[in-house]
Amino acid sequence: MADFADIFKSSKMNGNPFVLHTFCYSRESFTCSYDSLLHILNKCYYQENLPSEFRQALSDYSSILYDALCIFGYLHNFNWNRYKESDFKSAIKLSDGGCLLDEKLCVNKIELDNVK
């Protein structure tokens, strides 16, 4: 919705409490910017192209978040007092110090299972 809000400047639409605004999550952003993210990741590792499961980790996490976001969006619109955004954020949060990739740059399945 954040991209839509920039393109479609309607206060009636963008200010509607029943429209779910997602400012930091979008499948389109992930799909379109994977190469940019990988480029940044490679820069962080001494300019070397290291084998990693970065794309798989983001894809797996994205799939988990998408399902959770759809369910939360429905429930939040149904009863926003009961289904709060803070509850959703805490449900999808990685553990303290947790990462999508382990030290070998492989998918951290334990961390993803904790989010499920």
C-alpha positions in Angstrom: 0.0 0.0 0.0 2.9 2.4 0.6 3.8 2.4 -3.1 0.1 2.9 -4.0 -0.1 5.8 -1.6 2.7 7.6 -3.5 1.1 7.0 -6.8 -2.6 7.6 -5.9 -2.8 10.7 -3.8 -6.3 10.4 -2.4 -6.8 11.2 1.2 -10.1 9.4 1.2 -8.3 6.2 0.1 -5.0 6.6 2.0 -6.7 7.8 5.2 -9.2 4.9 5.2 -8.9 2.9 8.4 -9.8 -0.3 6.6 -6.8 -0.1 4.2 -3.8 -1.9 5.3 -0.6 0.2 4.9 2.6 -1.8 4.7 5.6 0.4 4.8 8.4 -2.2 5.2 7.0 -5.4 3.7 6.1 -6.0 0.2 6.6 -9.0 -2.0 7.2 -6.7 -5.0 10.0 -4.9 -3.2 11.6 -8.2 -2.3 11.3 -9.5 -5.9 12.5 -6.3 -7.5 15.3 -5.5 -5.2 16.9 -8.9 -4.6 19.9 -8.0 -6.7 20.4 -4.8 -4.8 20.2 -6.6 -1.5 22.7 -9.3 -2.7 25.1 -6.6 -3.9 25.0 -5.0 -0.4 25.5 -8.3 1.3 28.5 -9.0 -0.9 30.0 -5.6 -0.1 29.7 -6.5 3.6 31.9 -9.6 3.1 35.1 -8.0 1.8 34.0 -7.5 -1.8 33.9 -11.3 -2.4 31.0 -13.2 -3.9 30.4 -15.8 -1.2 27.9 -18.6 -1.7 24.9 -18.0 0.5 21.3 -18.9 1.0 20.3 -15.2 1.3 17.6 -15.4 -1.3 16.1 -18.6 0.1 16.1 -17.1 3.6 14.3 -14.0 2.5 11.9 -16.1 0.4 11.1 -18.4 3.3 10.6 -15.5 5.7 8.5 -13.6 3.2 6.2 -16.6 2.8 5.7 -16.9 6.5 5.1 -13.1 6.8 2.7 -13.0 3.9 0.3 -15.6 5.4 0.5 -14.0 8.8 0.0 -10.5 7.3 -3.2 -11.7 5.5 -4.6 -13.2 8.6 -3.7 -10.3 10.7 -5.2 -7.8 8.2 -8.5 -9.6 8.3 -8.6 -9.9 12.0 -7.4 -6.4 12.7 -10.1 -4.9 10.4 -12.7 -7.1 12.0 -11.7 -6.0 15.6 -8.8 -3.6 15.8 -9.0 -3.3 19.6 -8.5 -7.0 20.1 -6.0 -7.7 17.3 -3.3 -5.0 17.7 -0.4 -4.3 15.5 2.0 -4.7 18.4 0.8 -8.3 18.8 1.4 -9.0 15.1 4.9 -7.5 15.3 5.8 -9.5 18.3 4.5 -12.7 16.7 6.7 -12.3 13.6 9.8 -10.9 15.3 13.0 -12.9 15.2 14.4 -13.8 18.6 16.9 -11.4 20.2 20.1 -11.8 18.3 18.4 -14.1 15.8 19.2 -14.0 12.1 17.8 -15.4 9.0 21.2 -16.8 8.1 23.5 -18.8 10.3 27.3 -18.3 10.5 27.8 -20.4 7.3 25.3 -18.1 5.4 22.8 -20.9 5.3 19.1 -20.6 6.1 18.6 -20.5 9.8 15.8 -23.0 10.0 15.6 -22.9 13.8 14.9 -19.1 13.7 12.3 -19.5 10.9 10.6 -22.3 12.8 10.4 -20.0 15.9 8.6 -17.4 13.8 6.0 -19.9 12.4 
